[in-house]
Structures are given as C-alpha cells and as structure tokens.
Amino acid sequence: MGELVKIEQQDAGTQGQYLTFLLGGEMFAIEILNIKEIIEYGSLTTVPMMPEFIRGVINLRGRVVPVIDLLSRFGRKSMEVNKRTCNVIIEVEADGEKVDVGIVVDAVSEVLEIPASEIEPAPSFGAKIRADFISGMGKVNGKFVIILNVSKVLSVDEMAMISGMGGGAGNAALLEAGAVTN
C-alpha cells in the first residue's frame, strides 16, 4: 500500500508540456508530444463533399494533410481567418499508423509546463464542447485552460464515418487526402 502512495506522489509531481492556443476567445492546450510543427495559414485546397469541419487539405513537403476547423468540429460557427491564424500539425494514430492532421487555430500562445497536480478532471457538464474531447482542465495563473484529448477530437475513424454519411464521397476524399488508411 505504501508503494501505491509513492506512485501517486510521483505522478502528482510530474509536469507535462502543453502548447496553448486561442480558439474562439478561449484558451486550449494540447500535449506537446502530439505536435509536429506550427505553420502559417494559407495555400488550402478545398475538397468537395467534406463535412463542414474539414476546411480542406494542404501540401506539406509533398504530403497531403487534411486541415480541421476545431470550432466547427466542436459544433460552433466556423472561425474567421486573421493575420495570427495558423495551422498546428498534429500526429494522430489511425489503424496503427501515424497520420498528420492540421488544425486551424486563432493564435498560438506559448508552451507551458502544467504539473499533474494542477490538472482537474474534465467537467461532466457546462463545457461548450463534448466531454470526451476534454482530457482535463489545467490551472494556469488562476485561470483554466481546456486540455484537449487529441485522439478523440481528431479521431480519424469518427471523421471518416461522418464524412461517409454524405454518400461515401467524403470518405473517398479523406482516403485520397491521406487522412484515413485502409
């Protein structure tokens, strides 16, 4: 039993690094281990018959990367592009393979270290997004930062299923874009 307490204390003292960013006036965070790079917003090619939350695709050094509008994915009005808008390229797992997906954010803020002791469980109500999209609420300087569960928010399988509802053409386009593998 004493060993279990030691593990809990160790976990409480560990810190995770998170990239924080603004989206629709709210501060969000994603674990830095999931992030490959941050690039300027632009050169986006729209793909017909895609769900509203898929803005299109970009060519990233010869690879086709789908770009997701997180606000739209959360069921809100699509975000407006401004001079600080950028794409955060995130690596997600789909069917055992690593796939790059871009997310559009209003502005990237900074990389923060948030101790595990400063992360509360996701609220079961009151959030403006699905509870399973939130892995926790980080306390930073007296304010909360919503820590996203990347594997749920960017679930390639779920996005392909939603795309497939439009008659299958969307799923084929995601396959072509490299977002879904068979």
C-alpha positions as CSV (number, residue, x, y, z in Angstrom):
1,M,0.0,0.0,0.0
2,G,2.9,2.4,0.7
3,E,4.2,1.8,-2.8
4,L,0.9,2.9,-4.3
5,V,1.1,6.2,-2.4
6,K,4.7,6.7,-3.7
7,I,3.5,6.3,-7.3
8,E,0.6,8.8,-6.8
9,Q,3.1,11.3,-5.3
10,Q,5.4,10.8,-8.2
11,D,2.6,11.3,-10.7
12,A,1.4,14.5,-8.9
13,G,4.9,16.0,-9.2
14,T,5.4,15.3,-12.9
15,Q,4.9,18.1,-15.3
16,G,3.6,17.9,-18.9
17,Q,4.4,20.3,-21.6
18,Y,1.4,21.8,-23.5
19,L,1.1,24.1,-26.4
20,T,-1.6,26.6,-25.6
21,F,-3.6,28.4,-28.3
22,L,-6.6,30.6,-28.6
23,L,-9.7,29.4,-30.3
24,G,-13.0,31.4,-30.4
25,G,-11.7,33.5,-27.5
26,E,-11.0,30.5,-25.2
27,M,-7.6,29.1,-24.2
28,F,-7.0,25.5,-25.2
29,A,-3.9,23.2,-24.8
30,I,-2.6,20.1,-26.5
31,E,0.2,17.9,-25.2
32,I,3.4,19.0,-26.9
33,L,4.3,15.3,-27.7
34,N,1.4,15.2,-30.2
35,I,2.6,18.3,-32.1
36,K,4.9,18.1,-35.1
37,E,5.0,21.7,-36.2
38,I,3.2,25.1,-36.5
39,I,2.9,26.7,-39.9
40,E,1.4,29.8,-41.4
41,Y,-2.2,29.5,-42.5
42,G,-2.6,29.5,-46.3
43,S,-2.5,27.5,-49.5
44,L,-5.5,25.5,-48.5
45,T,-7.3,23.4,-51.2
46,T,-11.0,22.7,-50.5
47,V,-12.2,19.2,-51.1
48,P,-15.8,18.8,-52.3
49,M,-18.4,17.0,-50.3
50,M,-16.5,17.1,-47.0
51,P,-18.1,17.8,-43.6
52,E,-18.1,21.5,-42.6
53,F,-15.3,21.0,-40.0
54,I,-12.8,19.8,-42.7
55,R,-11.5,23.0,-44.2
56,G,-9.5,21.3,-46.9
57,V,-6.0,19.9,-47.4
58,I,-2.5,21.4,-47.6
59,N,0.6,20.2,-49.3
60,L,3.2,19.7,-46.6
61,R,6.5,18.9,-48.2
62,G,4.9,16.6,-50.7
63,R,2.3,15.0,-48.3
64,V,-1.4,15.8,-48.4
65,V,-2.5,16.8,-44.9
66,P,-6.2,17.4,-44.0
67,V,-7.0,20.6,-42.1
68,I,-9.7,20.6,-39.4
69,D,-11.6,23.7,-38.2
70,L,-11.8,22.9,-34.5
71,L,-14.6,25.4,-33.7
72,S,-16.7,23.8,-36.4
73,R,-15.7,20.3,-35.0
74,F,-17.0,21.5,-31.7
75,G,-20.3,22.3,-33.3
76,R,-19.8,26.1,-33.3
77,K,-19.7,28.7,-36.0
78,S,-16.6,28.3,-38.2
79,M,-13.7,30.6,-37.3
80,E,-12.7,33.7,-39.2
81,V,-9.1,33.8,-40.5
82,N,-6.9,36.7,-39.3
83,K,-3.3,37.6,-39.5
84,R,-2.4,35.4,-36.5
85,T,-4.3,32.3,-37.7
86,C,-2.1,29.3,-38.2
87,N,-2.2,25.6,-38.7
88,V,-0.9,23.3,-36.0
89,I,0.2,19.9,-37.5
90,I,-0.6,17.1,-35.1
91,E,0.3,13.4,-35.4
92,V,-2.5,11.1,-34.6
93,E,-2.8,7.3,-34.8
94,A,-5.3,5.6,-37.2
95,D,-5.4,1.9,-37.6
96,G,-1.9,1.5,-36.1
97,E,-0.4,4.1,-38.4
98,K,0.7,7.7,-37.7
99,V,-1.2,10.3,-39.7
100,D,-0.7,14.0,-39.8
101,V,-3.7,16.3,-39.4
102,G,-3.7,20.1,-39.3
103,I,-5.9,22.1,-37.0
104,V,-6.7,25.8,-37.6
105,V,-6.3,28.0,-34.5
106,D,-6.8,31.7,-33.9
107,A,-3.3,32.2,-32.5
108,V,-0.7,30.1,-30.8
109,S,0.2,31.4,-27.3
110,E,3.1,29.5,-25.7
111,V,4.4,26.2,-24.4
112,L,3.6,25.8,-20.7
113,E,4.5,23.2,-18.2
114,I,1.4,22.2,-16.2
115,P,2.0,19.9,-13.2
116,A,-0.3,16.9,-12.9
117,S,-1.4,18.3,-9.6
118,E,-2.8,21.4,-11.4
119,I,-5.0,19.4,-13.8
120,E,-8.6,18.7,-12.8
121,P,-10.8,16.1,-14.5
122,A,-13.0,17.2,-17.4
123,P,-16.3,18.6,-16.2
124,S,-19.3,16.5,-16.9
125,F,-21.4,19.5,-17.8
126,G,-21.1,23.2,-18.7
127,A,-18.4,22.9,-21.3
128,K,-19.3,24.1,-24.8
129,I,-17.7,21.0,-26.4
130,R,-18.2,17.3,-26.0
131,A,-16.9,16.0,-22.7
132,D,-14.9,13.2,-24.3
133,F,-13.0,15.9,-26.3
134,I,-11.6,17.2,-23.0
135,S,-8.8,15.3,-21.1
136,G,-8.7,17.8,-18.3
137,M,-8.7,21.4,-17.1
138,G,-5.3,22.8,-16.4
139,K,-5.0,25.7,-13.8
140,V,-2.5,28.3,-15.1
141,N,-2.2,31.6,-13.3
142,G,-5.6,31.3,-11.6
143,K,-7.4,30.6,-14.9
144,F,-8.5,27.3,-16.6
145,V,-7.0,26.0,-19.8
146,I,-9.0,23.3,-21.6
147,I,-6.7,20.4,-22.3
148,L,-7.9,18.6,-25.4
149,N,-7.9,14.8,-25.9
150,V,-6.3,14.7,-29.3
151,S,-7.2,11.1,-30.0
152,K,-10.9,11.9,-29.6
153,V,-11.0,15.4,-31.2
154,L,-9.1,14.2,-34.2
155,S,-10.4,10.6,-34.3
156,V,-9.7,9.8,-38.0
157,D,-12.2,6.9,-37.8
158,E,-15.0,9.1,-36.5
159,M,-14.3,11.9,-39.0
160,A,-14.3,9.3,-41.8
161,M,-17.6,7.9,-40.6
162,I,-19.1,11.4,-40.5
163,S,-17.7,12.1,-44.0
164,G,-19.1,8.7,-45.2
165,M,-22.6,9.9,-44.2
166,G,-22.5,12.2,-47.2
167,G,-22.8,9.3,-49.6
168,G,-19.3,7.9,-49.3
169,A,-17.6,10.5,-51.5
170,G,-16.3,12.3,-48.4
171,N,-14.7,9.1,-47.1
172,A,-13.1,8.5,-50.5
173,A,-11.7,12.1,-50.4
174,L,-10.3,11.6,-46.9
175,L,-8.7,8.4,-48.2
176,E,-7.2,10.3,-51.1
177,A,-6.1,13.1,-48.7
178,G,-4.2,10.6,-46.6
179,A,-6.3,11.1,-43.5
180,V,-7.6,7.6,-43.5
181,T,-5.7,4.4,-44.3
182,N,-7.1,1.0,-45.3
